[in-house]
Amino acid sequence: AFTPKIEKVFFYDASAGVGSRWTDLTKQLTDRNTGTDSGAHLNALQTGDRVYVACRRQFRGLSADVDGTNGAGTAALVGEYPNMARAWTDLSITDGTRAVASLDQDGLITWTVPTAGWFNGTLKEATGLVAEGEFAPVTDKLFWMRLRTDTNFTDTSVDVDELVALLNAIVTGVTRDNEGFAQVRIASGNKGS
C-alpha cells in the first residue's frame, strides 16, 4: 500500500477515573471491513483529552472519514508530535475536516514532517507521566502524534469512522523507456471489492 499502516490509536480521557483514562481505538478506526467507529469517545471532546496516533515510519497527515459531524461551536484541532527531548511540539496542522469547527466534515489533516527530529519510541516514553501518575499503555517504538482541541466540543454526535495515515514521500511513475523501470502492484485490502 502507498499509505503507512496506522499501528495504534489511543484516546485519552482526562476526566475519567484513574485506570480507565486510556482506550485503544485502533481496530475501530482502522478496520475498513466493519461498521466500527470512534463511538462515544469523541463526543464532547474536552481540552484535556487527546487522540494519539502512531505509525512505524513518519507520516504527513491523516485522512478522516467523519460520520457524525461536529455541528456546534468553533473548536479547532491542534496537532503535536514529541521532539527528541520528548516535549510535545506544535505541528501547525492544516485541518481539512474543518468548515466551521473541526470534524464537521470528511477531510485531510496535514502537516509538514518535522526535520528537527521526531521521537521514535513507546507511547509511555513519549508521554511520560500523565495526570495523577497514570502511565500510558505499553506499545512498540513508533512515531506518535496527538490531536487535542483548543476549546471543548459541545456536540455529542461527533463520530469518526476511519483514519488513514498519509505517506511522507513522493511516488512517481516510470515507463519502460525510463531508467529504473519497475512494476508496481496494487492490491486492495477490502474484501468487499
C-alpha positions, 0 to 999 in steps of 0.5 A: 500500500502507498499509505503507512499502516496506522499501528495504534490509536489511543484516546485519552480521557482526562476526566475519567477515573484513574485506570480507565483514562486510556482506550485503544481505538485502533481496530475501530478506526482502522478496520475498513471491513466493519461498521466500527467507529470512534463511538462515544469517545469523541463526543464532547471532546474536552481540552484535556483529552487527546487522540494519539496516533502512531505509525512505524515510519513518519507520516504527513497527515491523516485522512478522516472519514467523519460520520457524525459531524461536529455541528456546534461551536468553533473548536479547532484541532491542534496537532503535536508530535514529541521532539527528541527531548520528548516535549510535545511540539506544535505541528501547525496542522492544516485541518481539512475536516474543518468548515466551521469547527473541526470534524464537521466534515470528511477531510485531510489533516496535514502537516509538514514532517518535522526535520528537527527530529521526531521521537521514535519510541513507546507511547509511555516514553513519549508521554511520560507521566500523565495526570495523577501518575497514570502511565500510558499503555505499553506499545512498540517504538513508533512515531506518535502524534496527538490531536487535542482541541483548543476549546471543548466540543459541545456536540455529542454526535461527533463520530469518526469512522476511519483514519488513514495515515498519509505517506511522507514521500513522493511516488512517481511513475516510470515507463519502460523507456525510463531508467529504473523501470519497475512494476508496481502492484496494487492490491486492495485490502477490502474484501468487499471489492 
